[in-house]
Amino acid sequence: PVREYLYGGIRSYPIFLIAAFVIGIVTTVYSARRAGVRVRSLVPLCTALGLAAPLGAKLHSVIERGARLESPAWELTGGYRYPGGSIAIFLVAAIFGRRLAPSLSFAAIADVISPAIAFGMVFVRIGCFLAGCCFGDLCHLPWCVRFPKPSDPWKAHLSEGKILPWATESLPVHPLQLYLMLLALAVGLFLLWFQGRKRYPGQVFLLYLLLHDSGKFLLEFLRYPRAWHVQLPSLVGGCWLQRSLPREGLRFPGLLCRNQGPRREGDDSKQTRRDRHETRYGCCRPSGRRKSGAGGRADGRRRDSGRQGDMGDQEAGVCRSRPE
């Protein structure tokens, strides 16, 4: 099933790179509409992110090769690294996000683009599998695959004397590309499901770092040969970065909002609609049964006056979490 070239002599990897870019745009538009964000306000930002991702991935690859460049055709159709692309995306979103999308905070932007990155990586990994790059170590499991001559696994095994020059296939290896593809697909589907249930801006982005990058770090132990410069950024993204983002409710202790409790019976329809609005725009609030009597009415007036000041913050993607 491994096919580096499609019919007509066209390389499969750049085709799937283009497909990943298209899927990323479609997913970003879908996520923006679900979050109540105007799609027109994201057009300049999506354009900048679409240019930053391949440039960052290519820069990482060039640095990894010691600033050694191949032919222009090869550089355009291959040689990209995920850590460089993801770092470039979030740097552009953090630095130029307010200029290109003034009505959105970095946390709101990150929530919108995180599922798009996950689904884009699904198609990138399929392209990697067809091209034979990013392969795994030797294995003898039923789902292990052999890559044909002269793929990267075949060349690696030949150089180490594990196969003879007239061998037509490599030894069976872990399909690491498919493992990473399934991880990205599962994370993307979960993030889309979780978007309507988030409790504050930035929570979807944090879950992306926690699930995807941490899972990628573990799967990288199966890569052959081991590439620490590719594996360690995933560990940083999955663990350290969660505690490093200083503002807008992005700290790891708030990953599961402590102020949010299960919805209880007895909440009236007006209160339920307000809760849905706050959840959709990412604002965290305490929930529970409303008090009865004069105390309950006084608390309700205080909550209503506080919500009027929070409406403008919600539209800008800013959360003001109120303690219990």
Secondary structure, DSSP 4 states (H G I P E B T S, - for coil): ---SB-TTS-BHHHHHHHHHHHHHHHHHHHHHHHTT--GGGGHHHHHHHHHHHHHHHHHHHHHHTTS----HHHHHHS---HHHHHHHHHHHHHHHHHHHSTTS-HHHHHHHHHHHHHHHHHHHHHHHHHHT-S-B-B--STT-B-PBTTSHHHHHHHHTTSS-TT-SB---B--HHHHHHHHHHHHHHHHHHHHTT-SSTTHHHHHHIIIIIHHHHHHGGGBSS--HHHHHHHHIIIIIHHHH--STT-SGGGSS-TT-----TT--HHHHHHHHHHHHTT------PPPPHHHHHHHHHHHHHHHHHHHHHHHTT-------
